Amino acid sequence: MPKLKTRRTMAKRIRVTRTGKLVRAGGWRNHKLEKKTSKRKRNFRLNKTIHHVDVTEVRRSLGI
């Protein structure tokens, strides 16, 4: 069976932690930041884990 190519767009956006979880950056922090509270903007910095429903599809496209 041939090797699967990694989807480069996914590889740029998602990384794997040491425990094997998939982590992505959150959105909503580009513009209109004046109206958002400091607490909300601070929480945008945190990385989000990929939902368990999507993990198998993401792993397949990453070639893991």
PDB file of N, CA, C and O in Angstrom:
ATOM      1  N   MET A   1       0.844  -1.182   0.000  1.00  0.00           N
ATOM      2  CA  MET A   1       0.000   0.000   0.000  1.00  0.00           C
ATOM      3  C   MET A   1       0.887   1.241   0.000  1.00  0.00           C
ATOM      4  O   MET A   1       1.877   1.283   0.731  1.00  0.00           O
ATOM      5  N   PRO A   2       0.558   2.248  -0.798  1.00  0.00           N
ATOM      6  CA  PRO A   2       1.409   3.445  -0.857  1.00  0.00           C
ATOM      7  C   PRO A   2       1.302   4.288   0.408  1.00  0.00           C
ATOM      8  O   PRO A   2       0.320   4.231   1.148  1.00  0.00           O
ATOM      9  N   LYS A   3       2.350   5.069   0.623  1.00  0.00           N
ATOM     10  CA  LYS A   3       2.351   5.973   1.768  1.00  0.00           C
ATOM     11  C   LYS A   3       1.313   7.067   1.561  1.00  0.00           C
ATOM     12  O   LYS A   3       1.022   7.461   0.431  1.00  0.00           O
ATOM     13  N   LEU A   4       0.763   7.549   2.665  1.00  0.00           N
ATOM     14  CA  LEU A   4      -0.192   8.650   2.598  1.00  0.00           C
ATOM     15  C   LEU A   4       0.554   9.966   2.723  1.00  0.00           C
ATOM     16  O   LEU A   4       1.450  10.103   3.556  1.00  0.00           O
ATOM     17  N   LYS A   5       0.190  10.917   1.910  1.00  0.00           N
ATOM     18  CA  LYS A   5       0.792  12.240   2.017  1.00  0.00           C
ATOM     19  C   LYS A   5       0.100  13.016   3.133  1.00  0.00           C
ATOM     20  O   LYS A   5      -1.115  12.926   3.312  1.00  0.00           O
ATOM     21  N   THR A   6       0.889  13.772   3.872  1.00  0.00           N
ATOM     22  CA  THR A   6       0.351  14.619   4.929  1.00  0.00           C
ATOM     23  C   THR A   6      -0.296  15.846   4.311  1.00  0.00           C
ATOM     24  O   THR A   6       0.261  16.456   3.399  1.00  0.00           O
ATOM     25  N   ARG A   7      -1.462  16.206   4.803  1.00  0.00           N
ATOM     26  CA  ARG A   7      -2.088  17.452   4.363  1.00  0.00           C
ATOM     27  C   ARG A   7      -1.360  18.591   5.058  1.00  0.00           C
ATOM     28  O   ARG A   7      -1.466  18.751   6.274  1.00  0.00           O
ATOM     29  N   ARG A   8      -0.637  19.364   4.306  1.00  0.00           N
ATOM     30  CA  ARG A   8       0.233  20.382   4.881  1.00  0.00           C
ATOM     31  C   ARG A   8      -0.543  21.463   5.626  1.00  0.00           C
ATOM     32  O   ARG A   8      -0.047  22.008   6.613  1.00  0.00           O
ATOM     33  N   THR A   9      -1.748  21.780   5.170  1.00  0.00           N
ATOM     34  CA  THR A   9      -2.526  22.805   5.866  1.00  0.00           C
ATOM     35  C   THR A   9      -2.885  22.346   7.272  1.00  0.00           C
ATOM     36  O   THR A   9      -2.896  23.147   8.207  1.00  0.00           O
ATOM     37  N   MET A  10      -3.177  21.066   7.421  1.00  0.00           N
ATOM     38  CA  MET A  10      -3.492  20.527   8.747  1.00  0.00           C
ATOM     39  C   MET A  10      -2.235  20.516   9.616  1.00  0.00           C
ATOM     40  O   MET A  10      -2.300  20.832  10.804  1.00  0.00           O
ATOM     41  N   ALA A  11      -1.099  20.155   9.032  1.00  0.00           N
ATOM     42  CA  ALA A  11       0.145  20.067   9.782  1.00  0.00           C
ATOM     43  C   ALA A  11       0.580  21.429  10.312  1.00  0.00           C
ATOM     44  O   ALA A  11       1.212  21.516  11.364  1.00  0.00           O
ATOM     45  N   LYS A  12       0.244  22.490   9.584  1.00  0.00           N
ATOM     46  CA  LYS A  12       0.608  23.834  10.024  1.00  0.00           C
ATOM     47  C   LYS A  12      -0.274  24.319  11.168  1.00  0.00           C
ATOM     48  O   LYS A  12       0.148  25.166  11.955  1.00  0.00           O
ATOM     49  N   ARG A  13      -1.485  23.797  11.269  1.00  0.00           N
ATOM     50  CA  ARG A  13      -2.444  24.305  12.238  1.00  0.00           C
ATOM     51  C   ARG A  13      -2.567  23.449  13.494  1.00  0.00           C
ATOM     52  O   ARG A  13      -3.014  23.939  14.532  1.00  0.00           O
ATOM     53  N   ILE A  14      -2.181  22.184  13.417  1.00  0.00           N
ATOM     54  CA  ILE A  14      -2.420  21.254  14.519  1.00  0.00           C
ATOM     55  C   ILE A  14      -1.109  20.612  14.934  1.00  0.00           C
ATOM     56  O   ILE A  14      -0.286  20.259  14.089  1.00  0.00           O
ATOM     57  N   ARG A  15      -0.915  20.461  16.251  1.00  0.00           N
ATOM     58  CA  ARG A  15       0.267  19.757  16.723  1.00  0.00           C
ATOM     59  C   ARG A  15      -0.159  18.707  17.742  1.00  0.00           C
ATOM     60  O   ARG A  15      -1.249  18.771  18.309  1.00  0.00           O
ATOM     61  N   VAL A  16       0.723  17.747  17.958  1.00  0.00           N
ATOM     62  CA  VAL A  16       0.442  16.636  18.862  1.00  0.00           C
ATOM     63  C   VAL A  16       1.228  16.847  20.148  1.00  0.00           C
ATOM     64  O   VAL A  16       2.424  17.138  20.114  1.00  0.00           O
ATOM     65  N   THR A  17       0.549  16.697  21.286  1.00  0.00           N
ATOM     66  CA  THR A  17       1.221  16.838  22.567  1.00  0.00           C
ATOM     67  C   THR A  17       1.948  15.544  22.914  1.00  0.00           C
ATOM     68  O   THR A  17       1.831  14.550  22.198  1.00  0.00           O
ATOM     69  N   ARG A  18       2.699  15.558  24.016  1.00  0.00           N
ATOM     70  CA  ARG A  18       3.432  14.352  24.428  1.00  0.00           C
ATOM     71  C   ARG A  18       2.494  13.218  24.802  1.00  0.00           C
ATOM     72  O   ARG A  18       2.839  12.046  24.651  1.00  0.00           O
ATOM     73  N   THR A  19       1.309  13.562  25.288  1.00  0.00           N
ATOM     74  CA  THR A  19       0.352  12.519  25.664  1.00  0.00           C
ATOM     75  C   THR A  19      -0.460  12.032  24.479  1.00  0.00           C
ATOM     76  O   THR A  19      -1.245  11.094  24.617  1.00  0.00           O
ATOM     77  N   GLY A  20      -0.290  12.646  23.317  1.00  0.00           N
ATOM     78  CA  GLY A  20      -0.983  12.195  22.115  1.00  0.00           C
ATOM     79  C   GLY A  20      -2.230  12.971  21.766  1.00  0.00           C
ATOM     80  O   GLY A  20      -2.918  12.635  20.802  1.00  0.00           O
ATOM     81  N   LYS A  21      -2.538  14.015  22.541  1.00  0.00           N
ATOM     82  CA  LYS A  21      -3.709  14.828  22.222  1.00  0.00           C
ATOM     83  C   LYS A  21      -3.389  15.753  21.053  1.00  0.00           C
ATOM     84  O   LYS A  21      -2.233  16.117  20.836  1.00  0.00           O
ATOM     85  N   LEU A  22      -4.412  16.124  20.312  1.00  0.00           N
ATOM     86  CA  LEU A  22      -4.257  17.057  19.199  1.00  0.00           C
ATOM     87  C   LEU A  22      -4.683  18.442  19.659  1.00  0.00           C
ATOM     88  O   LEU A  22      -5.758  18.606  20.235  1.00  0.00           O
ATOM     89  N   VAL A  23      -3.842  19.437  19.405  1.00  0.00           N
ATOM     90  CA  VAL A  23      -4.067  20.794  19.910  1.00  0.00           C
ATOM     91  C   VAL A  23      -4.083  21.767  18.738  1.00  0.00           C
ATOM     92  O   VAL A  23      -3.298  21.646  17.798  1.00  0.00           O
ATOM     93  N   ARG A  24      -4.986  22.728  18.815  1.00  0.00           N
ATOM     94  CA  ARG A  24      -5.088  23.753  17.781  1.00  0.00           C
ATOM     95  C   ARG A  24      -5.175  25.116  18.448  1.00  0.00           C
ATOM     96  O   ARG A  24      -5.459  25.217  19.641  1.00  0.00           O
ATOM     97  N   ALA A  25      -4.931  26.149  17.680  1.00  0.00           N
ATOM     98  CA  ALA A  25      -5.083  27.521  18.180  1.00  0.00           C
ATOM     99  C   ALA A  25      -6.538  27.945  18.012  1.00  0.00           C
ATOM    100  O   ALA A  25      -7.218  27.516  17.079  1.00  0.00           O
ATOM    101  N   GLY A  26      -7.000  28.783  18.918  1.00  0.00           N
ATOM    102  CA  GLY A  26      -8.363  29.281  18.819  1.00  0.00           C
ATOM    103  C   GLY A  26      -8.451  30.474  17.891  1.00  0.00           C
ATOM    104  O   GLY A  26      -7.431  31.034  17.489  1.00  0.00           O
ATOM    105  N   GLY A  27      -9.646  30.857  17.557  1.00  0.00           N
ATOM    106  CA  GLY A  27      -9.862  31.992  16.672  1.00  0.00           C
ATOM    107  C   GLY A  27     -10.369  33.203  17.425  1.00  0.00           C
ATOM    108  O   GLY A  27     -10.174  33.319  18.635  1.00  0.00           O
ATOM    109  N   TRP A  28     -11.016  34.097  16.715  1.00  0.00           N
ATOM    110  CA  TRP A  28     -11.714  35.260  17.268  1.00  0.00           C
ATOM    111  C   TRP A  28     -10.782  36.298  17.875  1.00  0.00           C
ATOM    112  O   TRP A  28     -11.201  37.011  18.787  1.00  0.00           O
ATOM    113  N   ARG A  29      -9.540  36.420  17.418  1.00  0.00           N
ATOM    114  CA  ARG A  29      -8.652  37.410  18.034  1.00  0.00           C
ATOM    115  C   ARG A  29      -7.956  38.288  17.016  1.00  0.00           C
ATOM    116  O   ARG A  29      -6.831  38.729  17.249  1.00  0.00           O
ATOM    117  N   ASN A  30      -8.597  38.548  15.899  1.00  0.00           N
ATOM    118  CA  ASN A  30      -7.968  39.341  14.846  1.00  0.00           C
ATOM    119  C   ASN A  30      -8.388  40.804  14.852  1.00  0.00           C
ATOM    120  O   ASN A  30      -7.546  41.694  14.725  1.00  0.00           O
ATOM    121  N   HIS A  31      -9.657  41.051  14.996  1.00  0.00           N
ATOM    122  CA  HIS A  31     -10.118  42.440  14.893  1.00  0.00           C
ATOM    123  C   HIS A  31     -11.310  42.643  15.804  1.00  0.00           C
ATOM    124  O   HIS A  31     -11.846  41.696  16.380  1.00  0.00           O
ATOM    125  N   LYS A  32     -11.713  43.901  15.923  1.00  0.00           N
ATOM    126  CA  LYS A  32     -12.789  44.306  16.829  1.00  0.00           C
ATOM    127  C   LYS A  32     -12.489  43.879  18.260  1.00  0.00           C
ATOM    128  O   LYS A  32     -13.349  43.341  18.957  1.00  0.00           O
ATOM    129  N   LEU A  33     -11.262  44.127  18.680  1.00  0.00           N
ATOM    130  CA  LEU A  33     -10.852  43.715  20.018  1.00  0.00           C
ATOM    131  C   LEU A  33     -11.251  44.738  21.080  1.00  0.00           C
ATOM    132  O   LEU A  33     -11.183  44.438  22.272  1.00  0.00           O
ATOM    133  N   GLU A  34     -11.663  45.930  20.676  1.00  0.00           N
ATOM    134  CA  GLU A  34     -12.019  46.962  21.651  1.00  0.00           C
ATOM    135  C   GLU A  34     -13.252  46.566  22.447  1.00  0.00           C
ATOM    136  O   GLU A  34     -13.347  46.855  23.639  1.00  0.00           O
ATOM    137  N   LYS A  35     -14.189  45.908  21.792  1.00  0.00           N
ATOM    138  CA  LYS A  35     -15.450  45.583  22.451  1.00  0.00           C
ATOM    139  C   LYS A  35     -15.365  44.314  23.286  1.00  0.00           C
ATOM    140  O   LYS A  35     -16.267  44.036  24.076  1.00  0.00           O
ATOM    141  N   LYS A  36     -14.298  43.543  23.127  1.00  0.00           N
ATOM    142  CA  LYS A  36     -14.154  42.295  23.878  1.00  0.00           C
ATOM    143  C   LYS A  36     -13.457  42.577  25.205  1.00  0.00           C
ATOM    144  O   LYS A  36     -12.538  43.394  25.271  1.00  0.00           O
ATOM    145  N   THR A  37     -13.895  41.903  26.249  1.00  0.00           N
ATOM    146  CA  THR A  37     -13.332  42.147  27.570  1.00  0.00           C
ATOM    147  C   THR A  37     -11.923  41.579  27.665  1.00  0.00           C
ATOM    148  O   THR A  37     -11.538  40.719  26.872  1.00  0.00           O
ATOM    149  N   SER A  38     -11.161  42.058  28.628  1.00  0.00           N
ATOM    150  CA  SER A  38      -9.793  41.592  28.819  1.00  0.00           C
ATOM    151  C   SER A  38      -9.759  40.111  29.152  1.00  0.00           C
ATOM    152  O   SER A  38      -8.882  39.382  28.688  1.00  0.00           O
ATOM    153  N   LYS A  39     -10.710  39.671  29.951  1.00  0.00           N
ATOM    154  CA  LYS A  39     -10.778  38.259  30.318  1.00  0.00           C
ATOM    155  C   LYS A  39     -11.005  37.392  29.082  1.00  0.00           C
ATOM    156  O   LYS A  39     -10.390  36.337  28.925  1.00  0.00           O
ATOM    157  N   ARG A  40     -11.893  37.851  28.217  1.00  0.00           N
ATOM    158  CA  ARG A  40     -12.208  37.089  26.997  1.00  0.00           C
ATOM    159  C   ARG A  40     -11.004  37.031  26.071  1.00  0.00           C
ATOM    160  O   ARG A  40     -10.698  35.979  25.510  1.00  0.00           O
ATOM    161  N   LYS A  41     -10.314  38.171  25.908  1.00  0.00           N
ATOM    162  CA  LYS A  41      -9.127  38.205  25.045  1.00  0.00           C
ATOM    163  C   LYS A  41      -8.003  37.354  25.613  1.00  0.00           C
ATOM    164  O   LYS A  41      -7.264  36.716  24.863  1.00  0.00           O
ATOM    165  N   ARG A  42      -7.872  37.343  26.932  1.00  0.00           N
ATOM    166  CA  ARG A  42      -6.844  36.525  27.577  1.00  0.00           C
ATOM    167  C   ARG A  42      -7.115  35.036  27.347  1.00  0.00           C
ATOM    168  O   ARG A  42      -6.183  34.259  27.139  1.00  0.00           O
ATOM    169  N   ASN A  43      -8.363  34.648  27.384  1.00  0.00           N
ATOM    170  CA  ASN A  43      -8.717  33.247  27.162  1.00  0.00           C
ATOM    171  C   ASN A  43      -8.564  32.831  25.707  1.00  0.00           C
ATOM    172  O   ASN A  43      -8.472  31.637  25.421  1.00  0.00           O
ATOM    173  N   PHE A  44      -8.534  33.780  24.782  1.00  0.00           N
ATOM    174  CA  PHE A  44      -8.307  33.448  23.375  1.00  0.00           C
ATOM    175  C   PHE A  44      -6.893  32.918  23.153  1.00  0.00           C
ATOM    176  O   PHE A  44      -6.645  32.200  22.184  1.00  0.00           O
ATOM    177  N   ARG A  45      -5.954  33.272  24.055  1.00  0.00           N
ATOM    178  CA  ARG A  45      -4.565  32.830  23.900  1.00  0.00           C
ATOM    179  C   ARG A  45      -4.408  31.335  24.119  1.00  0.00           C
ATOM    180  O   ARG A  45      -3.466  30.727  23.610  1.00  0.00           O
ATOM    181  N   LEU A  46      -5.321  30.741  24.868  1.00  0.00           N
ATOM    182  CA  LEU A  46      -5.191  29.332  25.219  1.00  0.00           C
ATOM    183  C   LEU A  46      -5.394  28.450  23.994  1.00  0.00           C
ATOM    184  O   LEU A  46      -6.186  28.774  23.109  1.00  0.00           O
ATOM    185  N   ASN A  47      -4.675  27.336  23.950  1.00  0.00           N
ATOM    186  CA  ASN A  47      -4.855  26.364  22.885  1.00  0.00           C
ATOM    187  C   ASN A  47      -6.064  25.494  23.191  1.00  0.00           C
ATOM    188  O   ASN A  47      -6.363  25.210  24.351  1.00  0.00           O
ATOM    189  N   LYS A  48      -6.748  25.079  22.149  1.00  0.00           N
ATOM    190  CA  LYS A  48      -7.918  24.219  22.298  1.00  0.00           C
ATOM    191  C   LYS A  48      -7.566  22.820  21.816  1.00  0.00           C
ATOM    192  O   LYS A  48      -6.776  22.659  20.885  1.00  0.00           O
ATOM    193  N   THR A  49      -8.146  21.818  22.443  1.00  0.00           N
ATOM    194  CA  THR A  49      -7.943  20.453  21.966  1.00  0.00           C
ATOM    195  C   THR A  49      -8.979  20.147  20.891  1.00  0.00           C
ATOM    196  O   THR A  49     -10.076  20.706  20.888  1.00  0.00           O
ATOM    197  N   ILE A  50      -8.618  19.262  19.991  1.00  0.00           N
ATOM    198  CA  ILE A  50      -9.534  18.845  18.935  1.00  0.00           C
ATOM    199  C   ILE A  50     -10.621  17.977  19.555  1.00  0.00           C
ATOM    200  O   ILE A  50     -10.337  17.136  20.408  1.00  0.00           O
ATOM    201  N   HIS A  51     -11.852  18.177  19.132  1.00  0.00           N
ATOM    202  CA  HIS A  51     -12.982  17.426  19.672  1.00  0.00           C
ATOM    203  C   HIS A  51     -12.822  15.942  19.360  1.00  0.00           C
ATOM    204  O   HIS A  51     -12.327  15.569  18.297  1.00  0.00           O
ATOM    205  N   HIS A  52     -13.247  15.103  20.300  1.00  0.00           N
ATOM    206  CA  HIS A  52     -13.021  13.656  20.150  1.00  0.00           C
ATOM    207  C   HIS A  52     -13.712  13.067  18.928  1.00  0.00           C
ATOM    208  O   HIS A  52     -13.287  12.026  18.426  1.00  0.00           O
ATOM    209  N   VAL A  53     -14.767  13.710  18.439  1.00  0.00           N
ATOM    210  CA  VAL A  53     -15.456  13.225  17.247  1.00  0.00           C
ATOM    211  C   VAL A  53     -14.568  13.381  16.013  1.00  0.00           C
ATOM    212  O   VAL A  53     -14.624  12.554  15.102  1.00  0.00           O
ATOM    213  N   ASP A  54     -13.753  14.432  15.976  1.00  0.00           N
ATOM    214  CA  ASP A  54     -12.949  14.737  14.804  1.00  0.00           C
ATOM    215  C   ASP A  54     -11.547  14.143  14.841  1.00  0.00           C
ATOM    216  O   ASP A  54     -10.814  14.249  13.858  1.00  0.00           O
ATOM    217  N   VAL A  55     -11.160  13.528  15.939  1.00  0.00           N
ATOM    218  CA  VAL A  55      -9.771  13.106  16.114  1.00  0.00           C
ATOM    219  C   VAL A  55      -9.341  12.092  15.057  1.00  0.00           C
ATOM    220  O   VAL A  55      -8.243  12.210  14.514  1.00  0.00           O
ATOM    221  N   THR A  56     -10.175  11.103  14.752  1.00  0.00           N
ATOM    222  CA  THR A  56      -9.765  10.063  13.796  1.00  0.00           C
ATOM    223  C   THR A  56      -9.546  10.639  12.405  1.00  0.00           C
ATOM    224  O   THR A  56      -8.591  10.270  11.722  1.00  0.00           O
ATOM    225  N   GLU A  57     -10.423  11.538  11.985  1.00  0.00           N
ATOM    226  CA  GLU A  57     -10.284  12.148  10.658  1.00  0.00           C
ATOM    227  C   GLU A  57      -9.042  13.037  10.589  1.00  0.00           C
ATOM    228  O   GLU A  57      -8.344  13.047   9.576  1.00  0.00           O
ATOM    229  N   VAL A  58      -8.767  13.776  11.654  1.00  0.00           N
ATOM    230  CA  VAL A  58      -7.603  14.657  11.676  1.00  0.00           C
ATOM    231  C   VAL A  58      -6.319  13.837  11.687  1.00  0.00           C
ATOM    232  O   VAL A  58      -5.362  14.170  10.986  1.00  0.00           O
ATOM    233  N   ARG A  59      -6.292  12.770  12.476  1.00  0.00           N
ATOM    234  CA  ARG A  59      -5.110  11.900  12.516  1.00  0.00           C
ATOM    235  C   ARG A  59      -4.834  11.297  11.142  1.00  0.00           C
ATOM    236  O   ARG A  59      -3.677  11.192  10.736  1.00  0.00           O
ATOM    237  N   ARG A  60      -5.863  10.907  10.436  1.00  0.00           N
ATOM    238  CA  ARG A  60      -5.690  10.318   9.111  1.00  0.00           C
ATOM    239  C   ARG A  60      -5.119  11.335   8.136  1.00  0.00           C
ATOM    240  O   ARG A  60      -4.256  10.996   7.325  1.00  0.00           O
ATOM    241  N   SER A  61      -5.588  12.575   8.204  1.00  0.00           N
ATOM    242  CA  SER A  61      -5.089  13.586   7.285  1.00  0.00           C
ATOM    243  C   SER A  61      -3.696  14.069   7.655  1.00  0.00           C
ATOM    244  O   SER A  61      -2.974  14.600   6.811  1.00  0.00           O
ATOM    245  N   LEU A  62      -3.308  13.884   8.941  1.00  0.00           N
ATOM    246  CA  LEU A  62      -1.944  14.214   9.346  1.00  0.00           C
ATOM    247  C   LEU A  62      -0.971  13.081   9.056  1.00  0.00           C
ATOM    248  O   LEU A  62       0.244  13.272   9.103  1.00  0.00           O
ATOM    249  N   GLY A  63      -1.497  11.915   8.761  1.00  0.00           N
ATOM    250  CA  GLY A  63      -0.634  10.773   8.492  1.00  0.00           C
ATOM    251  C   GLY A  63      -0.098  10.114   9.747  1.00  0.00           C
ATOM    252  O   GLY A  63       0.956   9.477   9.720  1.00  0.00           O
ATOM    253  N   ILE A  64      -0.821  10.267  10.847  1.00  0.00           N
ATOM    254  CA  ILE A  64      -0.394   9.677  12.127  1.00  0.00           C
ATOM    255  C   ILE A  64      -1.013   8.301  12.283  1.00  0.00           C
ATOM    256  O   ILE A  64      -0.782   7.632  13.290  1.00  0.00           O
TER     257      ILE A  64
END
